[in-house]
Amino acid sequence: MSQQQYTQAGGNGAVSGDGGARESALFPTYARYPISLVKGEGSWLWDDKGNKYLDFMCGLAVTNLGHAPRKVAEKLKQQIDELWHVSNLFHIPGQERAAALLTANSCADAVFFCNSGAEANEAAIKLARKYQQKVKGSGRYEIITFNQSFHGRTLATLTATGQDKVKEGFQPLPAGFRHVPLNDKAALAEAVNDSTAAIMIEMIQAEGGVHPVEPAFVQYISELCREQGILLIIDEIQTGMGRTGKLFAYEHYGIEPDIFTVAKGVGSGFSVGAMLGKGYLREAFTAGSHGSTFGGTPLAMAAVNATVEVIVEEKLAERAAKSGEYLMQQLKASLKDIPFVQEIRGKGLMIGIECAAPVNDIVLAGQQKGLLFVTAGPTVIRLLPNLYVSKDEIDQAVSMLTALIQEHTAVHQA
Ligand SMILES: *Cc1c(COP(=O)(O)O)cnc(C)c1O
């Protein structure tokens, strides 16, 4: 890519923070905003020029406890002085503790730790195939996922993803994936066949535009899976860890998946992923079947243990449900007379505002005014504040966002 193209893709083209206009030595896989964030505390971030921002994106649902949460920081600092890494060839007490904590607070019985969301989904796909083929002795290998879903960027998980833009140029893609429209029972029934190993779904399609799945459709999938011996995999990577008002979003629907995956919020920003499953799946993941050098290191587990303890003990999922209701109410009241705003949807502290036209300019204007949020597809504004967000911070964000949308629509009508 030329410097000029880089400039367009990367906003100002300069490497913010070094004061110069040299071309970055990074692959330009991100069209980065021209801001370098260097410090964070709670709901607030500061850039290298001292500007302050109210963070309503949380690294995309990662820093659910806010920035530099004290209890997690203390545990990490202690662990840094004790032990960082040992091989998974040894018992790792922190990993046992984290697995016990996660299974005690979910429908799962066993956990595999890895380092990212894509890896957690990759593990889920491998486990589903292996269980169906080795344990059940069936020929089942196919995974059904949904249009507009997002499951990651490895070859298998981008193939599972129901969006063409992540697949372009990466063919040939692995075989064994099939996509159907969300909330369409007939299409799903037609897609299921003798090869179906698993159905993989997000309870709220996050990257795909903040679309909650219809409860009746979730019930239908759950029954279909049980009747036909198909595994149900729920991708909780963005919806998990209290984000939607429950510790895991599947709890809203009164169902239990065979497998679910977490990552973003589970380490408060430390890179950790986990694949969790029912006890009968243990048989498929025996010694040598899967692994990861960095999966579940003592350092990562210090972050997970502290994070999960805080979320559970402080009942942060319930807090997110209440704050989310308040945020939703305030947004609906404040934006109700703006025709540009078409729908406000979501659960807990994952909220999408569907607009009549692309919203990227509003995101950029927000950054200049000191409010950080993201899109979910071209026309949806996505809000993901941390689980501790205060009433006052919500009020500030709603009033800033209202002004931003009003200014945007005024400019575009003029
Ligand atoms: C972010 C995300 C992933 C991928 O996670 P990475 O850590 O970026 O690999 C997968 N599924 C969902 C629902 C996500 O939001």
The ligand as an SDF file (V2000), in Angstrom:
LIG
                    3D

 15 15  0  0  0  0  0  0  0  0999 V2000
  -14.6490  -10.4350   19.0230 C   0  0  0  0  0  0  0  0  0  0  0  0
  -15.4400  -11.6210   18.7070 C   0  0  0  0  0  0  0  0  0  0  0  0
  -14.8320  -12.8170   18.2610 C   0  0  0  0  0  0  0  0  0  0  0  0
  -13.3540  -12.9170   17.9860 C   0  0  0  0  0  0  0  0  0  0  0  0
  -12.5750  -12.6740   19.1010 O   0  0  0  0  0  0  0  0  0  0  0  0
  -10.9890  -12.3680   18.9320 P   0  0  0  0  0  0  0  0  0  0  0  0
  -10.4850  -12.3040   20.3370 O   0  0  0  0  0  0  0  0  0  0  0  0
  -10.8790  -11.0640   18.2170 O   0  0  0  0  0  0  0  0  0  0  0  0
  -10.4070  -13.4750   18.1520 O   0  0  0  0  0  0  0  0  0  0  0  0
  -15.6520  -13.9080   18.0490 C   0  0  0  0  0  0  0  0  0  0  0  0
  -16.9740  -13.8610   18.2580 N   0  0  0  0  0  0  0  0  0  0  0  0
  -17.5960  -12.7350   18.6880 C   0  0  0  0  0  0  0  0  0  0  0  0
  -19.0720  -12.7530   18.9290 C   0  0  0  0  0  0  0  0  0  0  0  0
  -16.8550  -11.5760   18.9080 C   0  0  0  0  0  0  0  0  0  0  0  0
  -17.4620  -10.4570   19.3010 O   0  0  0  0  0  0  0  0  0  0  0  0
  1  2  1  0
  2  3  1  0
  2 14  2  0
  3  4  1  0
  3 10  2  0
  4  5  1  0
  5  6  1  0
  6  7  2  0
  6  8  1  0
  6  9  1  0
 10 11  1  0
 11 12  2  0
 12 13  1  0
 12 14  1  0
 14 15  1  0
M  END
$$$$
